[in-house]
Amino acid sequence: MFVAPSAAMAGELPADPLGSPMWEYRAGQIFDGAPVVFDEVVSLSVPMIAENQHALPVTVDARALDSVERIVLFADLNPIPIAVDYRPLRAQAFVATRIKLDQRTPVRAAVLTSDGVWHMSGEWVDAAGGGCSAPPVSRVKGDWADHLGEMRGAAWAGQGETRIRFGFRHPMDTGLVENIPAYNIDTLSLADDAGVVLGEMTIYGSVSEDPAFTLVVGASAGRAFRISAHDSGGLEFGGTIGASSGRRLAAAVQ
């Protein structure tokens, strides 16, 4: 569903095609009066049913838009609505990850372009309760501290782009479980082998335990990539991933 550009530029909040009871409230929080259009050009890939409400795969591809400045992934009815706020500075407008769902909710991708307009896409996802309010598996097993910050990753260089996938061991506690305070990775950056920052991300507790991300950069972005992360406890994690045509290379963790 599209909203006419003239209506968007007037700063009027468009009617929600998904009929969410939280649309106006969440839109007010996130967009702060900026123009919004529902735009099918923003590709959002999610399952219709969450087989695991603790880890719903989500992919946002906004490469059909020009001059993308931010990609915000959020779920209307989650107690922690925003999952990631990604700024693809020199990377392509693409991000994939896994998020928690606390109940049936619209899951949305909001993409800000340089003209100040937010382009929206979204889908309802059915989910059982408790994705944000149950303890992570590593807390139940009791081994989370032994592996905290461990990183795995790989890069695939193809025609015109390099796809980078990486993840960290981290409980990503929401603070909604009794006697377990909020504790999550909160910022992340991707840089090339010359130290040029390609993308930056703000991350929230609604991202799944042991968070994993897929990002895409241009083929000329570099031959190695440095991922740096920081968590809400003040710890820093990182590693370096190399890219080679047709080969998968693991991360060197530091």
Backbone torsions as a table, in degrees:
resi	resn	phi	psi	omega
1	MET	NA	133.3	180.0
2	PHE	-112.0	148.2	170.0
3	VAL	-109.5	136.2	-177.7
4	ALA	-56.9	139.4	179.8
5	PRO	-55.6	-33.5	-179.6
6	SER	-63.5	-39.1	177.9
7	ALA	-66.7	-37.1	179.8
8	ALA	-65.1	-44.4	-176.0
9	MET	-69.8	-18.7	177.3
10	ALA	-74.9	-6.9	177.6
11	GLY	78.9	13.6	179.5
12	GLU	-85.1	136.3	178.5
13	LEU	-75.0	120.5	-177.5
14	PRO	-72.1	157.3	174.7
15	ALA	-63.4	144.9	-176.2
16	ASP	-84.6	118.4	178.1
17	PRO	-65.6	-18.0	179.0
18	LEU	-90.5	-10.1	177.6
19	GLY	64.0	36.5	-178.4
20	SER	-74.9	136.2	177.0
21	PRO	-69.4	-14.0	-177.9
22	MET	-107.4	6.9	-173.6
23	TRP	-58.6	-53.4	-175.6
24	GLU	-64.0	-38.0	-179.3
25	TYR	-67.3	-48.4	179.9
26	ARG	-65.8	-39.7	179.3
27	ALA	-62.9	-39.0	177.2
28	GLY	-63.6	-38.7	178.8
29	GLN	-67.4	-43.4	-169.7
30	ILE	-88.4	-41.7	-171.1
31	PHE	-97.5	-19.5	173.2
32	ASP	50.2	45.4	175.4
33	GLY	85.1	-2.3	178.1
34	ALA	-70.3	155.0	179.7
35	PRO	-65.5	142.6	-176.5
36	VAL	-131.8	136.5	171.3
37	VAL	-130.8	144.7	169.9
38	PHE	-86.6	123.1	-165.5
39	ASP	-136.7	116.5	-178.6
40	GLU	-69.8	-10.6	176.5
41	VAL	-64.7	-28.7	176.6
42	VAL	-78.9	114.3	-178.2
43	SER	-91.3	118.9	176.9
44	LEU	-118.1	121.1	-179.4
45	SER	-112.9	114.9	176.7
46	VAL	-142.1	151.5	172.3
47	PRO	-68.8	150.9	176.4
48	MET	-70.5	-29.0	179.7
49	ILE	-127.0	131.6	177.9
50	ALA	-83.2	106.1	176.7
51	GLU	-65.9	-30.9	177.0
52	ASN	-132.6	107.0	-176.4
53	GLN	-69.5	-8.1	176.5
54	HIS	-88.8	-11.5	-175.0
55	ALA	-154.6	81.3	177.7
56	LEU	-93.3	120.5	178.3
57	PRO	-72.5	133.8	-179.7
58	VAL	-135.5	133.0	176.0
59	THR	-127.2	130.4	176.7
60	VAL	-118.6	123.4	178.0
61	ASP	-124.7	107.4	-179.9
62	ALA	-114.7	25.8	-175.7
63	ARG	-70.6	-11.8	176.1
64	ALA	-76.9	-12.1	177.4
65	LEU	-95.2	149.1	176.5
66	ASP	-92.1	148.7	170.1
67	SER	55.8	52.6	177.2
68	VAL	-77.0	129.5	-179.5
69	GLU	-106.2	-32.4	-178.3
70	ARG	-147.6	148.7	169.4
71	ILE	-127.4	117.7	179.3
72	VAL	-112.6	123.0	177.8
73	LEU	-104.8	124.6	-178.5
74	PHE	-148.3	161.1	178.6
75	ALA	-125.4	120.5	-171.6
76	ASP	-52.3	-47.2	-168.7
77	LEU	-99.0	8.4	173.3
78	ASN	-75.1	145.7	175.7
79	PRO	-66.1	-26.6	170.2
80	ILE	-115.2	91.4	-168.4
81	PRO	-67.2	-44.6	-176.8
82	ILE	-81.5	134.2	176.2
83	ALA	-99.1	-53.6	178.8
84	VAL	-139.7	149.5	171.8
85	ASP	-126.6	101.6	-171.4
86	TYR	-105.4	133.7	177.9
87	ARG	-117.5	98.5	-177.6
88	PRO	-80.6	77.8	-171.1
89	LEU	-57.2	-53.3	177.2
90	ARG	-127.8	7.3	176.3
91	ALA	-93.1	172.7	176.5
92	GLN	-81.4	159.0	-174.7
93	ALA	-82.2	72.1	-176.3
94	PHE	-147.3	135.1	173.9
95	VAL	-153.2	139.7	174.7
96	ALA	-133.4	143.3	179.3
97	THR	-160.6	-169.6	174.7
98	ARG	-127.5	140.9	-178.1
99	ILE	-129.3	165.1	175.1
100	LYS	-94.2	147.2	174.3
101	LEU	-126.4	131.0	-178.8
102	ASP	-91.8	-14.2	178.6
103	GLN	-171.2	179.5	174.3
104	ARG	-60.6	131.0	-172.6
105	THR	-160.2	154.0	165.1
106	PRO	-70.2	136.4	171.5
107	VAL	-110.1	132.2	-170.9
108	ARG	-132.6	151.5	168.7
109	ALA	-116.8	127.9	177.5
110	ALA	-118.2	125.2	-173.9
111	VAL	-120.7	120.6	-179.9
112	LEU	-95.8	125.9	175.6
113	THR	-101.4	167.8	-172.3
114	SER	-65.4	-15.3	177.1
115	ASP	-83.6	3.4	176.4
116	GLY	87.0	8.3	-179.0
117	VAL	-99.0	135.6	173.6
118	TRP	-92.5	127.7	177.9
119	HIS	-106.2	125.6	-168.9
120	MET	-115.3	145.5	169.1
121	SER	-143.6	151.6	-178.8
122	GLY	-166.4	161.0	177.7
123	GLU	-146.1	145.3	169.0
124	TRP	-73.0	139.3	175.3
125	VAL	-127.6	126.9	175.5
126	ASP	-81.0	133.0	-178.5
127	ALA	-149.7	144.1	170.9
128	ALA	-70.2	161.0	-177.0
129	GLY	-75.3	161.2	168.3
130	GLY	98.6	5.8	-178.5
131	GLY	-61.5	-32.0	-179.0
132	CYS	-98.9	-9.9	-171.2
133	SER	-120.2	16.3	173.9
134	ALA	-113.6	147.3	-178.7
135	PRO	-66.8	146.5	177.4
136	PRO	-66.7	159.4	-177.6
137	VAL	-59.4	-40.1	-177.6
138	SER	-64.9	-29.5	175.7
139	ARG	-69.8	-40.3	179.7
140	VAL	-66.4	-41.5	179.0
141	LYS	-73.1	-27.0	178.2
142	GLY	83.5	12.3	-175.4
143	ASP	-108.5	11.3	-172.3
144	TRP	-62.2	-38.9	-176.7
145	ALA	-69.2	-26.6	-179.2
146	ASP	-70.2	-22.4	-174.4
147	HIS	-123.1	9.3	-175.6
148	LEU	-56.2	126.4	175.1
149	GLY	85.7	-5.6	177.1
150	GLU	-59.6	138.5	-174.4
151	MET	-124.1	140.3	170.9
152	ARG	-126.8	148.9	179.1
153	GLY	-170.2	166.6	178.2
154	ALA	-156.8	158.5	177.4
155	ALA	-133.3	141.2	179.5
156	TRP	-122.6	116.3	178.6
157	ALA	-92.9	124.1	179.3
158	GLY	-126.7	-163.0	-179.5
159	GLN	-73.6	111.3	174.1
160	GLY	82.3	-3.6	-178.4
161	GLU	-158.3	161.3	170.9
162	THR	-125.3	127.0	179.8
163	ARG	-100.4	128.3	-175.0
164	ILE	-120.2	125.1	177.0
165	ARG	-125.1	134.2	-177.4
166	PHE	-154.6	159.6	178.5
167	GLY	-153.0	160.6	-179.8
168	PHE	-123.0	148.2	167.6
169	ARG	-80.2	118.0	-179.9
170	HIS	-164.2	137.6	-176.9
171	PRO	-70.0	-24.8	179.5
172	MET	51.3	53.8	-178.6
173	ASP	-69.7	134.8	-177.0
174	THR	-85.3	-18.5	-172.6
175	GLY	84.7	2.7	-178.3
176	LEU	-99.5	1.4	176.3
177	VAL	-100.2	133.7	-176.5
178	GLU	-56.7	131.1	176.0
179	ASN	70.0	10.9	175.4
180	ILE	-123.8	108.1	-177.9
181	PRO	-71.9	162.2	176.5
182	ALA	-60.5	134.7	179.1
183	TYR	-159.3	109.5	-174.8
184	ASN	-149.0	156.8	167.6
185	ILE	-63.8	130.9	-174.3
186	ASP	-116.7	-22.9	176.1
187	THR	-140.0	154.2	-179.6
188	LEU	-151.5	144.7	175.2
189	SER	-137.7	151.0	177.4
190	LEU	-121.4	125.3	-179.6
191	ALA	-128.4	157.1	177.3
192	ASP	-88.0	-176.8	-175.2
193	ASP	-71.7	-9.3	174.5
194	ALA	-95.9	1.5	179.8
195	GLY	87.1	4.9	178.7
196	VAL	-77.2	126.2	-178.8
197	VAL	-74.6	124.7	-178.1
198	LEU	-96.3	-30.9	-179.4
199	GLY	-161.3	150.8	177.7
200	GLU	-132.2	148.3	-176.3
201	MET	-141.2	136.2	167.5
202	THR	-99.9	132.0	-172.1
203	ILE	-122.5	141.8	-177.5
204	TYR	-118.7	169.7	-174.5
205	GLY	-67.2	-10.5	177.9
206	SER	-82.3	-3.6	168.8
207	VAL	-73.8	146.1	-172.5
208	SER	-65.6	156.8	171.1
209	GLU	-52.8	148.1	-176.2
210	ASP	49.6	64.0	-171.2
211	PRO	-64.1	140.7	177.7
212	ALA	-129.6	145.9	-176.6
213	PHE	-137.7	146.1	170.0
214	THR	-120.0	125.5	178.2
215	LEU	-125.8	158.9	-178.4
216	VAL	-129.2	133.9	176.4
217	VAL	-126.6	165.5	176.7
218	GLY	-66.8	155.9	-176.7
219	ALA	-62.9	-24.3	-178.2
220	SER	-91.8	8.3	-174.2
221	ALA	-69.4	-23.0	-179.7
222	GLY	150.6	173.7	178.8
223	ARG	-105.5	-9.2	177.0
224	ALA	-147.0	153.3	-174.0
225	PHE	-136.4	137.9	179.7
226	ARG	-106.5	123.5	175.2
227	ILE	-106.5	128.5	179.2
228	SER	-126.0	134.5	-179.4
229	ALA	-133.9	154.8	179.9
230	HIS	-135.4	141.0	177.9
231	ASP	-114.4	172.4	-173.4
232	SER	-71.4	-8.2	173.4
233	GLY	-92.4	1.9	178.1
234	GLY	90.3	2.9	179.3
235	LEU	-83.5	152.4	179.0
236	GLU	-122.5	140.4	-179.3
237	PHE	-132.4	159.9	176.9
238	GLY	-178.1	174.6	178.3
239	GLY	-172.9	169.0	-179.5
240	THR	-119.1	135.3	179.9
241	ILE	-120.1	132.7	175.3
242	GLY	-98.8	155.8	179.6
243	ALA	-125.9	136.1	177.1
244	SER	-145.0	138.8	-174.8
245	SER	-56.6	124.6	175.6
246	GLY	75.6	2.6	-178.7
247	ARG	-123.1	152.5	177.8
248	ARG	-106.9	125.5	-177.3
249	LEU	-120.3	129.8	-178.5
250	ALA	-77.2	161.4	-178.9
251	ALA	-79.0	146.1	168.1
252	ALA	-95.4	110.2	-171.7
253	VAL	-87.3	139.0	176.4
254	GLN	-126.3	NA	NA
